Amino acid sequence: MRCSGPACWVLLLLVGLCFVHRARPRNVLLILADDGGFESGAYNNSAITTPHLDALARRSLVFRNAFTSVSSCSPSRASLLTGLPQVGRNITRMKLLVRKFLQTRDNRPFFLYVAFHDPHRCGHSQPQYGAFCEKFGNGESGMGQIPDWTPQTYNPKDVQVPYFVPDTPAARADLAAQYTTISRMDQGIGLVLQELRGAGVLNDTLVIFTSDNGIPFPSGRTNLYWPGTAEPMLVSSPEHPKRWGQVSEAYVSLLDLTPTILDWFSIPYPSYAIFGSKTVQLTGRSLLPALEAEPLWTTVFGSQSHHEVTMSYPMRSVHHQSFHLVHNLHFKMPFPIDQDFYVSPTFQDLLNRTTAGRPTGWYKDLHHYYYRERWELFDRSQDPHETQNLATDPRYAQVLELLQTQLVKWQWETHDPWVCAPNGVLEEKLSPQCRPLHNEL
């Protein structure tokens, strides 16, 4: 029988999990942060306390060049779970849900997906809980209580301010609130891992931790700059202890997680087509070989089309070795700012300082943040903050052409409807040379 769509893939996954025979079943635990970044001891941030993430890192291969393929929550999660391009805070409840799952399962292998809502902002919709919901569940009047959470607060003077965040009192207080919610997520991760340990399945489980997109600060989430797409990624395999605590420089993507999980369970990806006769192909690769030896993986791609319904700003990007190319398709339009970030203390302070002509403590200015060049090329080996656009520098013409060729090739291979933009808009409609939606129908 020929598979006719993604539903068949789900069926095959379930059937495969039922009939893969091993002395002990293999399992997968995928842990996802919401708008999480590198604020943990595992990534050398000594200002925050994350003992459970740090312990997991000691049993993991730690990736330094992991990227989301899209810098927005929902499409990022869709790509993570399908392997194809393009939201909880109550840690006690999550612990009990994991416990119930482990108590009701039989001896079949399992895939358990635990997606925390921390450290996502909530100040725009529920300001009573604070900018990052750092007050929610702390037992104060009107805040409810999370029994397993011991709130940990941070002094704004002690936080590590990333290069892309203004170093101002408002931003430091914002980061300190974010740290509190990251600590809550860290405690939740400890609870989940303890449930697996208590059920006797942790040593049979591949544990993966990552985030969906960059943190909600300037140049972060919804951007394809490094702060918007670079992600923490810990991959802990009980079968590969020789890589525990090691750091990988390989370029990897959230698109690689579906192939990795299928590979772990020895389940082949099914053959099916959506449009015409072309078989759908996963664009990622299994990460399991990286648990054996350091691979020479040097390229990842990214795409962003819209965030909220009013936030259309399509962009495409490619990281290749130290170079990073961003294609802003709507470069003549202002970059849209998403809702919860716009009302955040950090951005409001940045707006007020800019309007008043006061120092912003920021590495950019708002005019160039809103209005961008069509092509942005950065050499992160010389310019890690991505401040020098080399796209018009003749010395980098060959690099620009190489990355443009790689990017367009990837767009065609993934059936990107924006592959002809923006030039295709001006084509002669009676004899178009670029047909992005041609699908044999």
N, C-alpha and C positions, 0 to 999 in steps of 0.2 A: 504494500500500500504506500502511495506517495503522499508525503506530508503536504498539506495545502496552506499552511500558515503557522503563525507563532503559537496557536493553541496546541498544535501537534508537538511543538518543542516542549511545552509545559508537560504534556502527557508523557513524552519520552523521558523527560527528567524524572517524573514520578516513577515510571516503570523501571528506569535504570536504577534508581535508588532502592527499589524493592529487590532487584535481582543481582546486584553486584555482590558476590560472595567473597568474604575475607574472614580470616581468623577472628579479627575484631573489626567492627564497622568503622569506616572513616566518617568524620563529621566536619561541618564547617560552621563557624560562628563569625558573622560579619557585623562589625560594630561601626556605626556611622555617626559622626558629629554633624551638627547643623551650623554652617558658617564657622567651622573650626579652623584654627591655624596652627602655628608652630609654638604656641604658648604652653610648653611643657618641658620638664627636665630632660625628656628624651631627645629634645631638639635644642639642648644647651641653654634653656631659659632658666636661670637660677633664681629669678624673682618670684616664681610661682611654685606651689607645692602640688605635685601630681604623682604620688607614690605608686599608684596602680598602673598608670601609663608607663612610668619609668621601669617598673618591674616587668611589664609586658615587653618593653623594648629590649630588656636584657635577654629575653627568650625569643627575640625576633630578628629578622633581617630588616634593618632600618633604611628606607629609601630616602635619598636626599633630593631626587629629581622626579617626584611623582606629581602628576598634573591631572586636574579634571579636564574633560573634553568640552565642558560648557560651564560658564560661571554663573549659574542660576539654579536654585534648589530643585524644582520639579524635573526639568529636563536632565539635570545631572543625575538624579536618582533613576530616571528612566534609562539613561545610557548605562548606568552602573549595573542595573538588573537585566538588561537585554544584551549588553555588549555591542550595541549599535549606536551611532552618533545621534545625537539629539533626542512630612514635617512632624517626644514626650519629655517632661521635666521631672515627673514624680518617680524618683529612682526606686522607692519602695514598691510602687505598683509594677514597675518594670521587672524588679527582682521576683515578685510573686508570679508574674506572667511567665517568666522563664522557668520558675519552679514548677508551675502547673504543666507547662509543656513537657518538661523532662519527666514528670511523674506519669503523664498519660501516654507517652510514646512507647512503642514496642522496641524491639532490638534492631530495627532498620536504621540505616544511616540517616542523619538529619542535616538540614540546612536551616540555621536559625539566624534571622536578620533582626538586629536590635538597633533601631534608629533613634538616638536621643534628639530632643528638641533643643537642648543646650548646645552651644552657647548663643543661640539665635536671639536677636533683640526682641523685646515686646513692648517697649516704651511708647510706640506709636499707637498701639491698640489698647493697652492696659497700663497706662502710666502709673497707676497706683502700685504696681509691682516693681517699678524701677526700669531703667533703660534696658537692662539685660535680664529682667525677671530675677534679679539677684535677691530680692526680698521674698519672692513667692515660696511658701512652704517653710519659712524659718520660724514659725510659731508665734510671731508677733500678732497683735490684734488685727483681724481681718485678712491675714496672710495665709491662714491654714498651716498645716504642719506635715512635713515629710519625715516620718520617724527615723529613717536610716541616714538622714542628712545632718551632718555637723557643719553649719555654715562657717566658712573661712573668709575673713575680710582681708583686704590688702590696702596698704598705704599708697596713695597715688604717687608719692615721691619715690617709691621703691620699684615701680613697674619698669619694664624694658620697653621703650617707645620704638616701634619699628620705623625704619627710614621713611616710609610712606605715610606716616601719621604725624600731624602737627605736634610739636613738643610744646603743649600749652597746658595750663591747669585743667581746662575743661576736658581735653583729650586724655590726660593722665587719669582723671577721675572716671572717665568712660572705660578706659582700659582696666582700671582696678575693679569696676563692676563686672566686666567681662571675665576677669580672672576668677571671681567668686563663682560664676556659673560654670567655668571650666573645671574648677575644683569639685563642684557638685557632680558634673559628668564623670570625672575621674573616680569619685566614690561609687557612682553607679556602675562603672566598668568593673571595679573591684567586687561589687555584689554579684554581678552577672558571672564573672569568672569563678567566684566562690560556689555558686550554684552548680556550675559544670564540674567543679572539683568535688563537691559533695555527692554528686550523682555518679562519680567515677568515670566520667567521659572526657575530661579535659585533655588527658594524654592521648586521646584518639581524635582530637579536633584541631583542624586548621583554623587559627584565629587571625582575622584581618581587622585592622583599625585604620580608618581614614576619615575624610570629611567630604562634603558635597561640593564646596566651592570656597573661595577666599573669605576672609573676615570682612564684616560690614563697616569698613572704613575707607577713606579715599584711596583710589586705585585698586581697591579690593573687589569684593563680590560685584558681579555684572560687568567687570572689566576683563579683558584678555591680557592685561599686563601681568607680570610675574605674581604680584600680590593677589590677583584675582583668581589665578588658576593653580598655583603651586599648593600642594597638599601634603600633610603628614601621611605617611603610610608605613604601618608596621605589619609584617607578615610572619606569624609565628607557627612553625610546623614542628610537631613533636618528632617527626621523622628526619629532621635536618638540624640537629643540635650544633653541628660544626659552624653554622652561619649565625647562631644566636649572638646578639650583641654586635654584629658586624654592620658596617655601613655600605650601602650600594650607591654608586654614582650613575647607575643605568637610568635612562629616561623611560619612565613608565606612565601609564594612563589608567584612569578609572575604567576605560574601555577594556583593560586587560583582566578585570576581575571575573567577568563571566567566563572567558576561556580558562582562567585559572581554576575556578570552581568545577567546571565541567571536567577538566583534566584530573583534578583531585579525585573525582568520582568515576573516572574512566568512562565518561559518557560522551559519545561523539555528537557534534552539532548536526541537527537534521538538515536534509536537503529540502528547501521550499523556495517558492518565488512569490513575490507580491505583485509586481508589475511585469507583464510579458513573460519571457522565458528565462530571464537572468536569475540565477540562484543567488539568494542572499548569502553574503559572506561576512563573518565576524571581522572587524577591522583591528581588533586587539590580538594579543598573544598571551599564552599561559606564562605566569611568573614562576612556575615550579622550577624551570631550569636555573633561574637565578638563585634558588636555594641550594643548588649544587656547586655552582661556580659563577663568578662575576661575568655577566654577558656584555657584549659590545653593542648596546642599544643606545642610539644617539638622537632619535627623532620622535616627537609627539606632535599631534595636531589638536587644534581647538576651534570651537565655533560658538557664536553667541548671536541670537537673532532678536529676542525680546525677553524681558523679565516680567513686569506687570503688563496689563493689556495696553497701557498707554506708553510703554517703554520699548518702542521698536528702534533698534540701532544695530543692524547686522554687522558682525565682524568675523573674520576668520584669521587663524594664526598657525604658525609652525615654529617649534623649537628644533633646531638642528645644531648639535654640539653646543658651542657657546653663543650661537646667533639666535635671535628671536625676531621673527617677522610678524607684524600685525597688519591686516588689511581692513581698513575702516570703510565699509561700502557706502555709508551715509555721511561721508566726511564733511559735506557742506551743511549738515544739520548739527545743532547742539547736542551734546551727549546728555541723555536723560538720567536724572538722579532718582533712585528708587525711594519709596515712601518712608520706610522706617529709618533709612540712613539720612534722608533729608531732614527729618525732625530730630535727629540725634544731637546730643550736646556737642559732639565734635564738629559736625558740619554746620550747625547753627553758629557756633563760635567762629568758624572759618568764614562764613558769610558775613558776619558782623564785623570782623576784623578787616576783611577785604573792602567792605563798603566804607568803613571809617578810615581806610588808608593806614591801618596799623600793621605792624609786623605779624605775620601769620605763623611763623615757626614751622613752615611747610616747605618741602623741596620743589613744589610747583606753584603755579598761580592758576586761579579759577578760569581765566580766559582761555588758556591753552588746555585746561582740563575739559572744558566744554567743547572747544573747537579744535579738531585734530586733523592732522595730515592724512591723506588717503593711505599712504604706505608709511609704516614706522619700522625701521630696522635698527636693532640694538646688538651690540657685542657685549654680552654680559661678563666676559672675562676681563674686559677693560672698564666696563660701565655697568656694574651690577645693579645700580638703581634705575637703569633705563632712562637716562635723561638726555642722551645725545642721539638724535635721529640721524642715521647714516644713509637713509634711503636715497638721498640726492648726492651723496659723496661719490665721485667717480672712482675712487680707490676701492669701493665696495660694490661696483657695478656687477661683477661676476657673482658675488655672493648673493646679491639681490635677485639676479636672474635665476640662480640655482634654487633659492627658496621659493620664489614665485612659481617656478615649474613644479616643484614638489607639492606645493599647496594646491595648485589647480588640478594636478593629477589626482590628489586625494579627494578633492571635491567631486570630480567626475566619477571616481570609483565608488563614492558613497552617495551618489545621486543627489547632490546638493542643489536645491532649486535656485540658489543664489550664485551659481558658478558663473553665470554670464554677467552679473552685475559688477559695477554700474554701467559698463560700456554697452551691454546688450539692450539697454533701454532705448538707445539711440539708433539701433539697427533698422535697416529697411525691412518692414514687416512682411512684404510679399516674398522676400527671399532671405530669410534669416540664416546667418551662419552659425549661430549658437542656439541650441534648442535644449534647455536644461530639463524640461519636463517630457521630453520624448521618451516614451516607455513602451513602444511597440503596440499600443492600443489603437 
